[in-house]
Amino acid sequence: MRPVESIVDSAPPPSSRIDRITFCLVSPESPGNIGSAARALKNMGFSRLALVSPTDPRGEESIRMAYRSREILNEARLFPDLSAALSETEWVVGISGRKRRGAGVESIETLAAEIWERAGRQKITLLFGSEGTGLSNEALSRCHRTAFIPTGPRFSSLNLAQAVLLVAAALHRASSLAPSPSSDPNGRPAPGIASVAETESFFHEMERTLEEIGFLKPPAKKKTIRRLREILMRAEVDSEEAKLLRAMFRQMLRAAGKKKSN
């Protein structure tokens, strides 16, 4: 396994919906799948590929599988962890190989239209898990939505590159049916939600505060935090709301400290 290269220079500002959609592979194990994913993106007109802790992303096998798509490999952004990969994005969709229960879970065929519409005003990242384990619960807790890929009931397992191709194809179809960008009744653009960096900031304050006041108790701590994150991610707070939540948790933390000192 080759060591992961350092993060490449920041990507240029997105100029179109296609440029605002990034396909991010988290810990892909097969260089061939990385190359095949690059080819799948080019097939459907996309080009932004991000890789978190990949295995040999620009090696011989990856290049061979990225037939006539080597430029996508060369321009792929490499990240050491998921936090770094999501630091510049605004809306995150986790792609699951199986239909999960719960709110915020939709078929990619249904969600594709919303993804395409949001790409008119937001930077979007689509997360794909590794071949062996898929996306972890921690990774899914960072997503605003989760999408599953419909398959036949007898054999639902998809190759990573196949999953990328099917999602890209769904978005390609949605692009041909897309209405005009959303706006409110007065014609103003729909407001954007808080960036991932902003939401992570108030999540950090939330966890510190809830731990300090004794709300988080093992062994349910991780599950509780994950559920709270999922609820707040679905709420899609905007920047001002994120600041308000962060300030609220900080004040609660200070109040808890004063009570202890008394």
N, C-alpha and C positions, 0 to 999 in steps of 0.2 A: 504494500500500500504506500503510495506516495504521500508525503505530508501535505496537508491542505495549505494552499498558498494564502498569503495575506489578502485582506479585502482589497479589491480593486478600487480605483478612483470612483468617486460618486458618479452615478449615472446622470446623463444629461436630463434636463427638465422634459417631462413628457409633453408631446405636442398633439397627440391624438388619443382616441379611446384605446386603440390597440397598444399604444405606448404606455398607457396607464395600467395595463394588466400584466402582472408578473406571475409566471409559473415557478413555484419554489419547491424543489425536491429536498426533503429533509433526510439526511443520512442515507442517500442511495448507495446500495452495496455493489451494484453491477455497473462497470464502466460502459458496457454495451447498452444498458437501459438509459444511461445519460445521453449517449449519442443518438439512440432511437427517439428519445424525447425531443431532442433538438430538431430532428427531422420531422417529427409530428407537428411541432410548432410551425415550422416553415410550410408544411403542407396546408395549414389552416390560416396562414397569413400573420402569425404572431412571431415575436422575436425575443421577448424579454424572459430570460431564464436565470434563476438564482439557485445556488446549490449550498446546502448547509452540511459541512463535514463530509464531503463526497469522497469516494474511492477513485483515485486515478482519473479525474474528470477530463483530462486532455491527453490521455494515453492512446496507444495504438488501437485498442479495441473500441474505445469511445469514438475516435476519429473515423474508424472504418464504418461504424453504424450510423454516423451522422452524414449519410450520403448527400453530398451537395448542400450541406447545412453547417459546414465547419465554422462559418462566421458567427453562428449563434453560440457555438461552444467557446470560441475565442472571446466573445463579448459577455459570456455568462459571468455573473458576479458571484464570488465565493465568500462564504461567511463561516466563522468558527462556531457559531451557535445561533439558535432561533431568535434570541433577543436582538442580536445585531441585524439579522435578516429582516426583521419587522420594524426596525427603528424609523424608517422613512415612509412606511405605508399608512393608509388611513382606514381601510376596510379589509377584513381577512375572512376567507372562506376555507374551511377544512374539507378536503375531499376524502370521503370514507369509502372503502371497498364494500361495505355492507350497510344495509338500512338500519339506522340506529333509532331508538325511541327518544322522545323528548321534544320540547319546543325548539324552534330554530333549525329543524332538520327537514330538508326538502330534496326532491329529485333534482339533479343538475339540469334536466330538461325543463323543469319549472323555474328554477332559480336563474338560469342563463339570461333571461330577459332583464331581470333586475341587475345582475352583474354588469351587463352591457350598458344599461341606463346609468348606473352609478359611475361607470368609467368616464362619463362625460364631465365629471366634476371631482372625482376622487381617485387616489392611487389605490389600486386593489392588488392584493396578493392571494393567490390560490395555493394552498399547502397540500403537498402529497407526501405521505409517509414512506418509510423504507419498505423494501420488498418483503422482508420477513415479518415485521410487526405492525406496519402501518403507522398512523399518527398516535402518539401517546395521549393519555388523558390530559396531561399538562399542556401539550400542544393544542389540543382541541379547546381547552379552556381559554385560549388566547383568540379564538375565532368568534366573529360576530354571527356567523352561520355555519352550518355543516351541510354538505351536499353529498348524496349517495348517487352512485351510477347504477341505473336499473339493469339487471341481468336476468338470465333465465334461472329458474328456481333450482335446477339440478346441479349447476356448477357456476358459482358466482365469483370465483377467484379471477382477478384480472392482473396481467402483467403491468408493471409500473408505466412503461411506455404506452401500453394500450390505454391505460386510464388517462394519461395526458392527452392522447389523441382524441378520445371520446369527449373529454371536457372541452378541448379546443374546438371540436366539431360542433358541439352544442352552442358554444359562443358564436361560432361562425354563422350558424343558422339564425341565432337571435339577432345578429347584426343586420341581417337582410330584412327583418321584420320590425326593427326598432322604431318607436315613435319619436317625436321631437323631444329634446331634453326636458325633464320635469321642472315645473315651476309652480308657484302658488297662484291663487286666483288673480292676484294683482300683477302677475307677470315677472315676479322676482325669482331668481334662481333658488332652488331648494337649498336650505342651509346644510353645511357639511357637519359631520360628526367629529368628535375629538380624535386626534391622531392616536396611533397605538402608543407612542411615547407618552402622550398626555394621560391616557388611561392607565398605563403601567405605573405612572407616578402616583395617581391616587390609589391604585391597588396596593402599592407599597405602604402608603400611609394607613390604609384600611387594615392591612394585616398587622402592622405594628400596633395600632390602637386596639384592635380586637384581642390581640395576644396580651397586651398590657392590662386590659380590664377583665381578663379571665374568661372571655367568651370562647376562645379556641382551646379545646381540650383534647389531648391524645386519647384514643387512637383516631378520632374522627377529624382531627385538625385539617389534614390535606383534603379530605372529601368536602368539608365545610367550605374551605377557601375556594375549591374548584366550583362548587355550586353557586357561591356568591359571585364569582367571576362570570359564570355563565349567565346569571340573571342580569348583571350590569352590562355585559357585552350585548345582550339582546336589547337592552334599553336604548343603546346607541346615543349616549349623552353627547352634547356638543362641547366645545372648548370651555365656554363659560360655566357650564354645569360641572365639568371635570374640575375646574378650579374651585368651585363651591364645595364639592365633595371633599377635595383635598384639604381645604381650609377647615371644614367641619371636623374631619378626623384629627387634624392637628390640634384643634381646640379641645376635643375630647381627650386627647392624649395629655395635654397640659393640665386639664381639669383633674384627670386621674392622678397625675403626679402630685398636684397640690393636696389632694385628699389623702394621699399616702403620707405626705410630710406632716400633715396635721394629726 
